[in-house]
Amino acid sequence: MPSPDQPDLFGESAQSVAQPRPAAQPLAARMRPRVLADIVGQEHLTQADGLLTRLIRSNRFGSLIFYGPPGCGKTSFAEVIANETRSRFVRVNAVMSNVAELRDILSTARCAPGTPTLLFIDELHRFNKSQQDLLLPDVEEGHVRLIGATTHNPGFYVNPPLLSRSHLFRLQPLPVEAVAGVLARALADRGRGLGARGCAADAKVLADLAVLCDGDLRRALNALEVIVLSLPEGAAVTERELEVFARERRIRYDADEDEHYDTISAFIKSCRGSDPDAAMYWLAKMLAGGEDPRFIARRLVILASEDVGLADALALPLAVAAHQACDFVGLPEAEYALAHATLHIACAPKSNSATLALAAAKQALAAAPVQAVPLPLRDKSGAASKQAGHGKGYRYSHDYPENISGQDYLEKPLTLYTPKLAGPEAKIAERLARWRELKAKVCL
């Protein structure tokens, strides 16, 4: 049976969900939606003819996984689904749960087949492989219907067998207007919200608070509660009250999580796309979020060869110098070196010819037998090598005009490098064309 803090939403206790929640709960918990129509900002999931709405209405669904950033409504969806399908609702937090608790929950569900059990696992990504595998038989047999909530990409953190048995729904960060609308309702609601205190706020103040909370409705509601409770009854919430939150605003950026990978991806693509403004924005976000500056510097070193290359040969030593500065100087001053290298790479002409040439060389090695080193190019050190003819016929390049001897350096010549016509690399293209002409003349 569910514990006191995990109410049974089947039968009598289902009615209790419709009652006001205890005032001692945080505002975000008291204002949690009760029906699907109350969930804001996720219209792609709550629309009347949408897949999720139809699944809930028909009560014919298996396991569900909700994936999205903090405070976007994952828990609200789980509670609403349990309420509307009149299911026995058991809530587990993966941080505090263990195998023994899971076994007890699953055993109880098997003993009550007539009462649908909806098992909600918050932070599902924190369950290890063994814990996730433990769920599989009961999910497969329908003893429980799993609803998992995660801020991490399920493709990386949820076992493939469990993921394949679940419908995956992605939630988006809530737009400012959606968050501000809920904040306004919370201020006016006398039953569950803060209406009894008689405080008010302009629409702009609520919108500014929503902006500060980066689409996290839970964070916005709890911030509003702190502000209102710190004011006398009937007072107005003004921009002045938001100043402390603005000063202490935390950028949503967690190392080794989706925000980390998404932001560095945006940074790399902005540099590659020659947009210095966007590149600096994403750089500033990473630094504000506490990213390791050496990680950023390593990405700049890779960018310098992968995407700038011979179009600006200074990019690589500059990126390496920025990486050294991170250790030599340290934060916060190393930020200047990172900004310097970022702007140089974003504004540099671009060429991926080194990347393409390396890929072509690897493909040539994989597609045909490995070529032997031609005899003239082999090392002739030692008597045995000389007797074998190593080095015989080698043409010393400096003895020929422009160092072009006409000699082949592969038994079967290949064309792997094609210079781009950006920046100084255009001169390389001209030089190679000139050398091909000279070589053809020498070989006549």
C-alpha positions in Angstrom: 0.0 0.0 0.0 1.2 3.5 -0.6 2.8 5.4 2.2 1.1 8.5 3.7 3.2 10.8 1.5 2.3 8.7 -1.6 -1.5 9.1 -1.6 -3.7 6.4 -3.2 -5.5 8.2 -6.0 -8.0 5.3 -6.4 -11.3 5.5 -4.6 -11.9 7.9 -1.7 -8.4 9.3 -1.6 -8.7 10.3 -5.2 -11.1 13.0 -4.0 -8.4 14.4 -1.6 -6.3 15.5 -4.5 -8.9 18.1 -5.4 -8.7 19.6 -1.9 -6.3 22.5 -1.1 -2.8 21.4 -0.3 -1.3 22.1 3.1 -0.1 25.7 3.4 3.2 24.4 4.9 4.1 23.0 1.4 6.2 25.2 -0.8 4.2 27.3 -3.2 5.4 25.3 -6.2 3.9 22.1 -4.7 0.6 23.8 -3.7 0.1 25.3 -7.1 0.8 22.0 -9.0 -1.7 21.4 -11.7 -4.6 19.0 -11.0 -5.9 18.4 -14.5 -4.1 18.3 -17.9 -5.6 21.6 -19.0 -3.8 23.4 -16.1 -0.3 22.5 -17.4 1.2 25.5 -19.2 3.9 25.8 -21.8 3.7 22.3 -23.1 0.9 22.7 -25.6 2.6 20.2 -28.0 1.7 17.6 -25.4 -1.5 18.9 -23.9 -3.4 19.7 -27.2 -6.8 17.9 -27.3 -5.9 15.7 -30.3 -2.3 15.0 -29.2 -0.9 11.5 -28.6 -0.5 12.0 -24.9 -4.0 13.4 -24.4 -5.5 10.5 -26.3 -3.5 8.0 -24.3 -4.6 9.5 -21.0 -8.3 9.8 -22.1 -8.4 6.1 -23.2 -6.3 5.0 -20.2 -4.5 2.7 -22.7 -0.8 3.4 -22.3 2.2 1.5 -21.0 5.2 3.2 -19.6 6.0 6.9 -20.2 9.3 8.8 -19.9 9.2 12.6 -19.6 12.5 14.3 -20.5 13.2 18.0 -20.0 14.9 20.7 -17.9 14.1 21.3 -14.2 10.7 22.9 -13.4 9.0 22.3 -16.8 6.2 20.1 -15.6 7.4 16.5 -15.5 6.1 15.7 -12.0 2.9 17.6 -12.8 2.2 15.3 -15.8 2.7 12.3 -13.6 0.3 13.4 -10.9 -2.3 14.6 -13.4 -2.1 11.2 -15.2 -2.5 9.3 -12.0 -5.5 11.5 -11.0 -7.3 11.3 -14.4 -6.8 7.6 -14.8 -7.7 6.9 -11.1 -4.5 4.9 -10.6 -2.7 3.9 -7.4 0.2 6.4 -7.4 3.5 5.4 -5.9 6.3 8.0 -6.0 10.0 7.2 -5.8 13.0 9.4 -6.0 15.9 7.6 -7.6 18.4 9.5 -5.4 17.0 8.0 -2.2 15.6 4.7 -3.4 17.2 1.3 -3.4 16.7 -2.2 -4.7 14.9 -3.4 -1.5 12.3 -0.6 -1.8 11.8 -1.3 -5.5 11.2 -5.0 -4.7 8.6 -4.2 -2.1 6.8 -1.8 -4.4 6.7 -4.3 -7.3 5.6 -7.1 -5.0 2.7 -5.1 -3.7 1.7 -4.2 -7.3 1.6 -7.9 -8.2 -0.7 -8.7 -5.3 -3.2 -6.0 -6.4 -3.8 -6.6 -10.1 -7.3 -5.1 -9.9 -5.9 -1.7 -8.9 -3.7 -0.1 -11.6 -0.3 0.9 -10.0 1.4 3.9 -11.5 5.0 4.0 -10.4 6.6 7.5 -10.8 10.4 7.5 -10.6 11.8 11.0 -10.3 15.4 11.4 -11.6 15.2 8.1 -13.4 18.7 8.6 -14.8 20.2 8.1 -11.3 19.1 4.5 -11.2 21.9 2.2 -12.2 21.6 -0.5 -14.8 20.7 -3.2 -12.2 17.9 -1.1 -10.7 16.5 -0.3 -14.2 16.7 -4.0 -15.2 14.7 -4.9 -12.0 11.8 -2.9 -13.4 11.7 -4.7 -16.7 9.6 -7.9 -15.9 6.9 -6.0 -14.1 6.7 -3.3 -16.8 6.6 -6.0 -19.4 3.8 -7.9 -17.6 1.8 -4.7 -16.9 2.0 -5.1 -13.1 3.1 -1.4 -13.0 3.0 1.4 -15.4 6.2 3.3 -15.1 6.4 7.1 -15.5 10.0 8.2 -15.4 11.2 11.8 -15.2 14.7 12.8 -16.2 16.7 15.9 -17.0 19.2 13.8 -18.9 19.0 12.5 -22.4 17.3 9.1 -22.0 19.3 7.7 -25.0 22.4 7.9 -22.8 21.0 7.2 -19.3 18.1 4.8 -19.7 18.7 1.2 -20.5 17.7 0.4 -24.1 15.3 -2.4 -23.1 13.4 -0.1 -20.7 13.5 2.8 -23.2 12.1 0.6 -26.0 9.1 -0.3 -23.8 8.2 3.3 -23.1 6.7 6.3 -24.9 9.2 9.2 -24.7 7.9 12.7 -24.4 10.2 15.7 -24.4 9.3 18.8 -22.5 10.6 22.3 -23.3 11.7 25.1 -21.0 8.6 27.2 -20.2 8.3 30.5 -22.1 8.4 33.7 -20.1 4.7 34.5 -20.6 3.6 31.0 -19.3 5.7 31.4 -16.2 4.5 35.0 -15.6 0.9 33.8 -16.0 1.2 31.2 -13.3 3.0 33.7 -11.0 0.0 36.1 -11.4 -2.4 33.3 -10.5 -0.4 32.3 -7.5 -0.5 35.9 -6.2 -4.3 36.0 -6.5 -5.1 32.5 -5.4 -6.3 32.6 -1.8 -6.7 28.8 -1.4 -3.4 27.4 -2.6 -1.5 30.5 -3.5 -0.5 33.8 -1.8 -3.7 35.7 -2.2 -4.4 35.9 1.5 -1.4 38.2 1.9 -2.9 40.7 -0.5 0.3 41.5 -2.3 0.4 42.6 -6.0 2.9 42.9 -8.8 3.0 44.5 -12.2 3.1 42.3 -15.2 6.6 43.5 -16.0 7.9 42.5 -12.6 6.5 39.0 -12.9 7.9 38.7 -16.5 11.3 39.9 -15.2 11.2 37.2 -12.4 10.3 34.6 -15.0 13.3 35.7 -17.1 15.6 35.3 -14.1 14.4 31.8 -13.5 15.2 30.5 -17.1 12.0 28.7 -17.7 12.0 26.9 -14.4 8.5 27.3 -13.0 9.3 25.7 -9.6 12.1 28.0 -9.0 10.0 31.0 -10.0 7.2 30.1 -7.7 9.5 29.5 -4.8 11.3 32.8 -5.4 8.0 34.6 -5.5 7.0 33.0 -2.2 10.2 34.1 -0.5 9.7 37.7 -1.8 6.1 37.9 -0.7 6.6 36.4 2.7 9.4 38.9 3.3 7.0 41.9 2.6 4.2 43.3 4.8 0.7 42.1 3.9 -0.8 44.2 1.1 2.7 45.4 -0.2 3.6 45.6 -3.8 6.3 43.4 -5.3 8.6 45.8 -7.2 11.8 45.6 -9.2 13.7 46.5 -6.1 12.7 43.1 -4.6 14.1 41.3 -7.6 17.5 42.9 -7.4 18.8 40.4 -4.9 17.7 37.5 -7.1 19.3 39.2 -10.1 22.6 39.5 -8.3 22.5 35.9 -7.2 21.1 34.5 -10.4 22.5 31.1 -11.2 23.0 30.1 -14.8 21.4 26.7 -15.5 24.5 24.8 -16.4 25.5 21.4 -15.0 28.8 19.7 -15.9 28.4 16.4 -17.6 24.7 16.9 -18.3 22.7 18.0 -21.4 23.3 21.7 -20.8 27.0 21.1 -20.8 27.0 19.3 -24.2 24.4 21.5 -25.8 26.2 24.7 -24.9 29.7 23.5 -26.1 28.0 22.3 -29.3 26.5 25.8 -29.8 29.9 27.4 -29.1 31.7 25.2 -31.6 29.1 25.7 -34.3 29.1 29.5 -33.7 32.9 29.6 -34.2 32.7 27.4 -37.2 29.9 29.5 -38.6 32.0 32.7 -38.2 29.6 34.4 -35.7 31.9 36.0 -33.1 28.9 37.5 -31.2 27.2 34.1 -30.7 30.6 32.5 -29.9 31.3 35.1 -27.1 27.8 34.6 -25.7 28.1 30.9 -25.3 31.7 31.3 -24.0 30.3 33.7 -21.3 27.5 31.3 -20.4 30.0 28.4 -19.9 32.3 30.6 -17.8 29.4 31.8 -15.7 28.2 28.3 -15.3 31.5 27.2 -13.9 32.8 25.2 -16.9 36.4 24.1 -16.7 38.3 26.7 -18.8 40.8 23.9 -19.9 37.8 22.1 -21.5 36.9 25.2 -23.5 40.6 25.7 -24.5 40.8 22.1 -25.7 37.8 22.6 -27.9 39.5 25.7 -29.3 42.6 23.8 -30.2 40.5 21.2 -32.0 38.6 23.9 -33.9 41.8 25.6 -34.9 42.9 22.5 -36.9 39.5 21.0 -37.8 37.7 24.1 -39.1 40.4 26.8 -39.6 43.4 24.8 -40.7 45.6 26.3 -43.4 43.3 29.1 -44.0 44.8 30.8 -41.0 47.9 28.9 -39.7 48.1 31.2 -36.6 44.9 29.9 -35.2 46.4 26.7 -33.8 49.4 28.2 -31.9 47.1 30.9 -30.6 44.6 28.2 -29.3 47.5 26.2 -27.7 48.7 29.4 -26.1 45.2 30.0 -24.6 45.2 26.5 -23.3 48.6 27.1 -21.6 47.3 30.4 -20.2 44.5 28.6 -18.4 47.1 26.7 -16.3 49.7 29.5 -16.2 47.4 32.4 -15.3 44.3 30.7 -14.0 40.8 32.2 -13.6 39.5 34.8 -13.8 42.3 36.4 -15.9 42.5 33.3 -18.2 39.1 34.3 -19.5 40.8 37.0 -21.6 42.9 34.5 -23.3 39.9 32.3 -24.1 38.0 35.3 -25.4 41.1 36.3 -27.5 41.3 32.8 -29.1 37.5 32.5 -29.5 37.3 35.8 -31.5 40.3 34.9 -33.6 38.9 31.5 -34.6 35.4 32.9 -35.1 36.7 35.7 -37.4 39.3 33.6 -39.2 38.8 32.3 -42.8 37.7 28.7 -42.6 39.1 25.5 -44.1 38.5 21.9 -43.3 41.0 20.6 -45.8 43.1 19.0 -43.2 40.1 17.1 -41.8 39.1 16.0 -45.3 42.7 15.0 -46.3 43.1 12.9 -43.2 39.7 11.2 -43.8 40.7 10.5 -47.4 44.0 9.0 -46.4 42.3 6.7 -43.9 39.8 5.7 -46.5 42.6 4.9 -49.0 44.4 2.7 -46.4 41.1 0.9 -45.7 40.1 0.4 -49.3 43.2 -1.1 -50.8 46.3 -3.0 -49.8 48.8 -0.9 -47.9 51.4 0.4 -50.3 55.0 -0.5 -49.8 57.5 2.3 -49.3 59.3 2.9 -52.7 62.9 1.8 -52.6 64.3 5.3 -53.3 62.5 6.5 -50.1 63.6 3.8 -47.8 66.3 4.3 -45.1 69.7 3.2 -46.4 71.4 3.0 -43.0 73.4 -0.2 -42.5 75.1 -2.6 -45.0 72.1 -4.8 -45.4 69.8 -1.9 -46.4 72.4 -0.7 -48.9 72.7 -4.2 -50.4 68.9 -4.3 -50.7 69.0 -1.1 -52.8 67.4 1.1 -50.2 67.7 4.8 -51.1 69.0 4.0 -54.6 67.5 6.5 -57.2 66.5 9.1 -54.6 66.5 12.6 -56.0 67.6 15.2 -53.5 64.9 17.9 -53.8 67.2 20.9 -53.2 69.1 20.0 -56.3 66.1 20.9 -58.5 64.4 24.2 -59.4 61.8 25.1 -56.7 62.6 21.8 -55.0 60.6 19.8 -57.5 62.5 16.7 -58.6 59.7 15.0 -60.4 60.0 12.0 -58.1 56.9 10.0 -57.0 56.6 9.4 -53.2 53.9 6.7 -53.5 54.1 3.7 -55.7 50.5 4.5 -56.8 50.1 8.3 -56.6 46.9 9.5 -54.8 45.2 12.9 -54.5 44.1 13.3 -50.9 44.5 16.9 -50.2 42.4 19.6 -51.9 43.2 23.1 -50.7 40.3 25.5 -50.1 40.4 28.9 -51.6 40.0 30.8 -48.3 42.7 33.0 -46.7 46.3 32.1 -47.2 45.4 28.6 -48.3 44.4 30.0 -51.7 48.1 30.7 -52.2 48.8 27.0 -51.4 46.4 26.0 -54.1 48.3 28.2 -56.6 51.6 26.8 -55.4 50.6 23.2 -55.8 49.2 23.8 -59.3 52.6 25.4 -60.3 54.5 22.4 -58.8 52.3 19.9 -60.7 53.3 21.7 -63.9 57.0 21.6 -63.1 56.8 18.0 -62.2 55.1 17.2 -65.5 57.9 18.9 -67.3 60.7 17.1 -65.3 59.1 13.8 -66.1 59.0 14.3 -69.8 
